[in-house]
Structures are given as C-alpha cells and as structure tokens.
C-alpha cells in the first residue's frame, strides 16, 4: 500500500505522482459490454436508429417501473429535457432556481428569455432554502425549479406548499438523483415533473441522454409531441410546435444495459462512500457530505467541504495537490451560476443575496468514485489529503513560491 512520510514525496514537489494514470471524477460506468454490443448489433440489423424505436420504448418503460412514476419521456440530453419541460409547463417571466447548480439549469430558462432568479441554499443540505425562496417571489414569478444536489432531495414538501400558496409551477432538476428516494418515495414523483440526466459522467449513463419523468398525463402527452417536432398520430401530421429532442436507439441500448447493472453500480458507490467516510473521519478541517442511509441513494458523489481555518490550506490548494498526484478532484459548482456569463453582467449584485452559496463554492470539492476506483486508490487519496493538511505550511509555501 502507498504510504507517504514526508511532504517532499508529493508530486507537487517534483517527484513522480502517486498515480501513474489519472483518477477522474465522473469516469463512466459500463455495464455488461457483451450485452450492449448484442443490442447494438440488433439495432444495426433492424435498421431503426431513432424515432421511438424498441430500445427507447424499453428504456422509458424500465425507468418508469424503477421510479414508480407513470411516465418517462426519453430525451437526447438533460439540458434539452429541461428546456422542453420549461416550455411545456408554460413558464414565463421569472423562475426561482439555486445558483449552486450546473449552469444548464439557468441556461434552460435564459435560452427561452425567462429570467433565472438565483436563490440561496441551506448550508446543511446544499439545496434551495424555502425561506429564501419566499422572499424572491414577485408578480412576475411563474415557477420554482429545485435541484436535488448530490442526489440529496430538496425540501420538497416546503417548496410544494410555497408553490401552491403563490400558484406557481414546481419542477425539479434531478440530474444527480436517479436511484434516490425521499420519505420512502423515489425521486421522479415530486412536483409537476422531474428531469434526469444520463450523461456519460452520471453513474447511470446512456452515453448522452436525459428524461422527463412525471405523473401528469396531460403534461407527458404534451412533452411527447414537443420532443418530436410536434408530430401527432399519422403521417405528416404536425399538431403542435416542437423541436428535435429524441433519444437515439444506441443511447437507449446503453441506458437499458446500465439499468441491468444499476444495483452493482450503487453497491460499489456505497462501499467507496463508507471507506472514504472511515478514512477521512479524523482529518481536521475536512467534512464529508453525508447521505441519509434510511433512504435509497446512488452515492454518486463524494463531496468534501474544506474549512481552511482548521485544515490550514484551502480547497483550491488541496485540489492543486491532488491534481499533482494525478487525482483529478473537482470544484463544484464553482463559482456559482450568478458569477458566470451572461448572468454576472445581468445581475452584478446577486451575490449580496447569496452568502451561503458564495461560501460553499469556495469550500466544496468532489473526489473520484465509481466502479473504476479501488479500495487501494481510496486509501492512497485519503493519505495524500491527510499529509497535505498535516504539512499545510509546507504546501502553502511551495504553492506561493511557484506563483
């Protein structure tokens, strides 16, 4: 097992890195490769590559069964799924969302000339703070989109009460939350609808893909029209304004294959999470984001908050150390959507209402997990973190002198 006794052994000080190959956050999981190739060959034999083929229908059916939701509409990716849902819900004016999210949540609104109103988060959950949501509602507000960050659910009941009180639409960006539950109910059943992502970095991926999941029959029917140019039954029968949001058959085949291994993926993620939890427990200034183990989780993200006042180094410095060791840890969701363009120029003072968001974006980082990470890898990563903090003064001196 890899051990380090002196900070000078770190790669950042000019020695070989701990890992010969880079360990990435979000390295794709792959199910049974032979079964996937069988399905791809079947697609080639059928010569039906898109337009609601067999595998898209199977994928939709299995996601519905898995979540318990009535409808799953497979989409080419999660961003387009959000955009279609926003339009299908008839959102206009302003929609309240967190700034602590992937920028696609904001873009899905701005792309359609709807103003994303950035709301602060609860520092304990990293999700929308319902008390702050209330303060941002104006006559122009038409909806709320919560984000289940790290797969940890939003305060859905409180947000639903607010939405009902002010006659707002409520939906959720559930890109992180496939396989997760809240109060015993699977994510996919909250709000008007929820959006999943099956991007390659997600633990369940379709190479690239997304879905809208809902229990609303009318909304589901509208989204099915919208994702296929507005074509209704029959030939050349356009009955609604639409776009091209269809998932192709190869992507769906990857999704179906991954679903067959989803329990294995989750079990691996859980083992990794528990090992990280154990090995990081006694490191000062490092807090591992915890999951509620009474609920179902996908344990997809290993998230640390670094307190520089205790750890002696800040998050950015620790990320630099890990990168030097070929551990490609990531900052999430840095620097916050409100500090990205065009939102920074549109709302230059947004940060004044987002103190918890701004604090969290300076502390949070993600570590590698998934089926490509071994117990030995995790031990090595934790030892590097421990050493970097123990020898924080040497790390800071080196980084400062390298500037």
C-alpha positions in Angstrom: 0.0 0.0 0.0 1.2 3.5 -0.8 2.5 5.4 2.2 3.9 8.9 2.5 6.2 10.0 5.3 7.4 13.3 4.1 5.7 16.1 2.2 8.7 16.3 -0.2 7.5 12.9 -1.6 4.4 14.7 -3.0 4.5 15.1 -6.8 3.8 18.8 -6.4 7.4 19.0 -5.0 8.9 17.5 -8.2 8.6 13.7 -7.5 6.6 11.2 -9.5 2.9 11.4 -8.9 1.2 8.8 -6.7 -1.0 7.6 -9.6 0.6 6.7 -12.9 -2.9 7.1 -14.6 -5.2 9.9 -13.8 -8.1 9.2 -11.5 -11.1 11.2 -12.7 -14.3 12.4 -11.1 -17.2 11.1 -13.2 -15.4 8.3 -15.1 -18.2 6.4 -16.9 -19.6 3.1 -15.6 -20.2 0.5 -18.2 -22.5 -2.5 -17.7 -22.3 -5.8 -19.5 -20.3 -4.9 -22.6 -21.2 -8.1 -24.5 -24.9 -7.5 -23.8 -24.5 -3.9 -25.0 -22.8 -5.0 -28.3 -25.6 -7.6 -28.8 -28.1 -4.8 -28.6 -26.1 -2.5 -30.9 -25.9 -5.3 -33.5 -29.6 -5.8 -33.2 -30.1 -2.1 -33.9 -27.9 -2.4 -37.0 -29.9 -5.4 -38.1 -33.2 -3.7 -37.6 -32.0 -0.5 -39.3 -34.2 1.5 -36.9 -31.8 4.1 -35.3 -34.2 6.7 -34.0 -37.9 7.8 -33.8 -39.2 5.9 -30.8 -37.6 2.5 -31.5 -37.7 -0.6 -29.4 -34.9 0.3 -27.1 -36.2 3.8 -26.4 -39.5 2.3 -25.5 -37.9 -0.3 -23.3 -35.7 2.3 -21.6 -38.7 4.5 -20.9 -40.7 1.6 -19.5 -38.0 0.5 -17.2 -37.3 3.9 -15.9 -41.0 4.3 -15.1 -41.0 0.9 -13.4 -37.9 1.8 -11.4 -39.1 5.1 -10.2 -42.8 4.2 -9.9 -43.7 7.3 -11.9 -46.4 6.9 -14.6 -44.5 8.5 -17.5 -40.9 8.6 -18.7 -40.1 10.5 -21.8 -36.6 9.9 -23.0 -34.8 12.9 -24.4 -31.5 13.4 -26.2 -29.9 15.0 -23.2 -30.8 16.5 -19.8 -30.5 20.2 -20.9 -32.9 19.7 -23.8 -35.2 17.8 -21.4 -35.2 20.9 -19.0 -35.8 23.3 -21.9 -38.8 21.2 -23.2 -40.2 20.9 -19.7 -39.9 24.6 -19.1 -41.9 25.3 -22.2 -44.4 22.6 -21.6 -45.1 24.0 -18.2 -45.7 27.4 -19.7 -43.2 29.1 -17.6 -42.7 32.8 -18.2 -41.2 35.9 -16.6 -39.1 34.8 -13.7 -38.3 31.3 -12.3 -36.6 30.8 -9.0 -33.6 28.4 -9.0 -30.4 27.9 -7.0 -27.2 29.4 -8.2 -25.5 26.4 -6.7 -26.2 24.1 -9.7 -24.8 23.2 -13.1 -25.2 26.2 -15.4 -27.6 24.2 -17.6 -30.4 24.8 -15.1 -30.1 28.5 -15.7 -29.5 28.3 -19.4 -32.6 26.2 -19.9 -34.5 29.3 -18.8 -32.4 32.1 -20.2 -32.4 30.3 -23.6 -36.1 30.9 -23.7 -35.9 34.5 -22.4 -37.1 33.6 -19.0 -35.2 35.2 -16.1 -33.5 32.8 -13.7 -33.8 34.3 -10.2 -30.9 32.9 -8.1 -31.9 31.8 -4.6 -29.6 31.0 -1.7 -29.2 27.5 -0.3 -29.4 25.8 3.1 -25.8 25.2 4.0 -26.8 21.9 5.7 -28.4 20.4 2.6 -26.8 22.4 -0.3 -30.3 22.7 -1.8 -32.8 25.5 -2.1 -33.7 27.3 1.2 -37.5 27.6 1.2 -37.4 30.6 3.4 -35.2 32.4 0.9 -37.5 31.3 -2.0 -40.4 33.1 -0.4 -38.5 36.4 -0.3 -37.8 36.3 -4.0 -41.4 35.8 -5.3 -42.7 38.7 -7.4 -45.7 39.2 -9.6 -43.5 38.0 -12.5 -42.6 34.7 -10.8 -44.2 31.7 -12.6 -42.3 28.8 -11.1 -39.6 27.2 -9.0 -37.1 24.6 -10.1 -35.3 22.9 -7.3 -32.1 20.8 -7.7 -31.5 17.6 -5.8 -27.8 18.3 -5.4 -25.6 15.2 -5.0 -28.9 13.2 -5.2 -29.9 14.5 -1.8 -33.5 15.7 -2.1 -34.7 19.2 -1.8 -37.2 20.1 0.9 -40.0 19.1 -1.5 -42.9 19.5 0.9 -42.0 23.0 1.9 -41.4 24.0 -1.7 -44.7 22.4 -2.7 -46.5 24.5 0.0 -45.0 27.7 -1.3 -45.8 26.8 -4.9 -49.5 26.1 -4.0 -49.7 29.3 -1.9 -48.5 31.5 -4.7 -49.9 29.5 -7.6 -46.5 28.6 -9.1 -45.3 25.6 -11.1 -42.9 23.4 -9.2 -40.4 21.1 -11.0 -37.1 19.5 -10.1 -33.7 19.1 -11.8 -33.0 15.6 -10.7 -29.9 15.1 -12.8 -28.0 13.7 -9.8 -30.8 11.8 -8.3 -31.6 8.6 -10.3 -32.0 5.8 -7.8 -32.6 8.1 -4.8 -35.7 8.4 -2.6 -37.3 10.9 -0.2 -39.6 9.9 2.6 -39.7 6.4 1.0 -40.8 7.7 -2.4 -38.5 7.5 -5.4 -37.3 10.7 -6.9 -39.3 11.2 -10.1 -42.6 11.6 -8.3 -42.3 15.2 -7.0 -43.5 18.5 -8.4 -45.1 18.7 -11.8 -42.2 16.7 -13.2 -38.5 15.9 -12.7 -35.6 15.8 -15.1 -33.0 13.1 -15.1 -29.6 13.2 -16.8 -27.9 10.2 -18.4 -24.8 12.0 -19.4 -21.6 9.9 -19.6 -20.4 11.3 -16.2 -23.5 10.1 -14.4 -23.4 6.7 -12.6 -26.2 5.5 -14.9 -25.4 6.8 -18.4 -26.7 6.4 -21.9 -23.5 7.8 -23.4 -25.6 11.0 -23.6 -29.2 11.4 -22.6 -31.9 12.7 -20.4 -35.6 12.1 -19.5 -38.6 13.9 -18.1 -40.4 11.8 -15.5 -43.9 12.8 -14.4 -47.3 11.5 -13.1 -49.2 14.2 -15.1 -50.9 12.6 -18.1 -51.5 15.8 -19.9 -48.0 17.1 -19.4 -46.5 13.8 -20.6 -48.5 13.9 -23.8 -47.5 17.5 -24.5 -43.8 16.7 -24.0 -44.0 13.7 -26.3 -45.3 16.0 -29.0 -42.8 18.7 -28.3 -39.7 16.4 -28.4 -40.6 15.1 -31.9 -41.3 18.3 -33.9 -45.0 18.4 -32.7 -45.9 15.3 -34.8 -49.2 13.7 -33.8 -50.5 10.3 -35.0 -50.4 9.5 -38.7 -48.1 10.8 -41.4 -47.0 14.5 -41.8 -49.5 15.5 -39.0 -47.9 18.4 -37.1 -50.3 19.4 -34.3 -48.0 21.4 -32.0 -44.8 23.5 -32.1 -41.9 21.2 -31.3 -38.2 20.5 -31.6 -35.9 17.5 -32.0 -35.3 16.1 -28.6 -35.4 12.4 -29.4 -33.1 9.9 -27.8 -31.5 7.5 -30.4 -31.5 3.8 -30.1 -27.8 3.3 -29.4 -28.1 5.7 -26.4 -31.2 3.9 -25.2 -29.5 0.5 -25.5 -26.7 1.8 -23.3 -29.3 3.0 -20.8 -31.1 -0.3 -20.7 -27.7 -2.2 -20.3 -26.8 0.1 -17.4 -30.1 -0.4 -15.7 -29.4 -4.1 -15.6 -26.3 -3.3 -13.5 -27.6 -0.4 -11.5 -27.6 -2.2 -8.2 -24.0 -3.2 -8.8 -23.1 0.4 -9.5 -24.8 1.6 -6.4 -23.2 -1.1 -4.2 -19.8 -0.1 -5.4 -20.5 3.6 -4.8 -21.7 2.8 -1.3 -18.6 0.8 -0.5 -16.5 3.7 -1.7 -18.5 6.2 0.3 -18.2 4.2 3.5 -14.4 3.8 3.0 -14.0 7.5 2.4 -16.2 8.2 5.5 -14.0 6.0 7.7 -10.6 7.1 6.4 -11.4 10.8 6.4 -13.2 10.8 9.8 -10.2 12.0 11.8 -8.8 14.6 9.4 -9.2 18.1 10.8 -10.9 20.6 8.6 -12.4 18.1 6.2 -16.2 17.3 6.3 -17.6 14.6 4.1 -21.2 15.3 2.9 -23.4 12.6 4.4 -26.2 10.7 2.9 -29.4 9.6 4.8 -28.9 5.8 4.8 -32.6 5.3 5.7 -33.4 6.4 2.2 -32.3 5.0 -1.2 -29.2 6.8 -2.6 -26.9 6.3 -5.5 -23.9 7.6 -3.6 -22.6 9.0 -6.8 -20.8 12.0 -5.3 -18.0 12.0 -2.7 -18.2 15.6 -1.6 -15.9 17.3 0.8 -16.1 20.7 2.5 -12.7 22.2 3.4 -12.5 24.6 6.3 -9.2 26.5 5.7 -9.2 27.9 9.3 -8.9 24.4 10.6 -7.2 22.5 7.8 -4.5 25.1 7.3 -5.0 25.0 3.5 -8.0 26.0 1.4 -10.0 23.9 -1.1 -8.1 25.3 -4.1 -4.7 24.4 -2.6 -5.9 20.9 -1.8 -7.2 20.4 -5.3 -3.8 21.5 -6.7 -2.0 18.9 -4.5 -4.4 16.2 -5.7 -4.0 17.2 -9.3 -0.2 16.9 -8.9 -0.8 13.4 -7.8 -3.0 12.6 -10.8 -6.1 12.7 -8.7 -8.4 14.9 -10.7 -10.6 16.2 -7.9 -13.1 18.9 -8.9 -14.5 22.1 -7.5 -18.4 22.0 -7.6 -20.3 24.2 -8.6 -17.6 26.9 -8.8 -18.0 29.9 -8.9 -21.9 29.7 -8.9 -24.1 30.4 -11.9 -24.5 34.1 -10.8 -20.8 34.7 -11.4 -20.9 33.1 -14.9 -21.7 35.0 -18.1 -24.1 36.3 -19.0 -25.6 36.3 -15.5 -22.7 38.1 -13.9 -23.4 41.1 -16.2 -27.2 40.8 -15.9 -27.2 40.6 -12.1 -23.9 42.1 -10.8 -25.1 42.3 -7.2 -26.7 38.9 -7.0 -24.0 37.7 -4.6 -25.4 40.0 -1.9 -28.4 37.7 -1.6 -26.3 34.5 -1.8 -24.0 34.4 1.1 -24.3 30.7 1.7 -23.8 29.9 -2.0 -20.7 32.0 -2.2 -19.3 30.4 1.0 -20.0 26.9 -0.3 -18.5 27.4 -3.7 -15.2 28.2 -2.0 -15.2 25.1 0.2 -16.6 22.2 -1.9 -14.7 19.6 -3.9 -15.5 16.2 -5.3 -13.3 13.0 -5.2 -13.2 10.1 -7.6 -15.6 7.2 -7.1 -17.4 4.6 -9.1 -16.5 1.1 -10.5 -13.1 2.3 -11.7 -11.9 3.2 -8.2 -10.3 0.5 -6.0 -10.0 0.4 -2.2 -6.3 0.9 -2.6 -7.0 4.0 -4.6 -9.2 5.5 -1.9 -6.7 4.8 0.8 -4.0 6.5 -1.3 -6.2 9.5 -1.9 -7.1 9.9 1.8 -3.4 9.6 2.8 -2.5 12.4 0.4 -5.2 14.6 1.8 -4.1 13.8 5.4 -0.5 14.5 4.6 -1.3 17.8 2.7 -3.2 19.0 5.7 -0.7 17.8 8.3 2.1 19.6 6.3 -0.1 22.5 5.2 2.5 25.1 5.9 5.0 23.4 3.5 2.3 23.0 0.9 1.3 26.7 1.1 5.0 27.8 1.0 5.6 25.7 -2.2 2.4 26.9 -3.9 3.1 30.6 -3.1 6.7 30.3 -4.3 5.6 28.7 -7.5 3.3 31.6 -8.4 
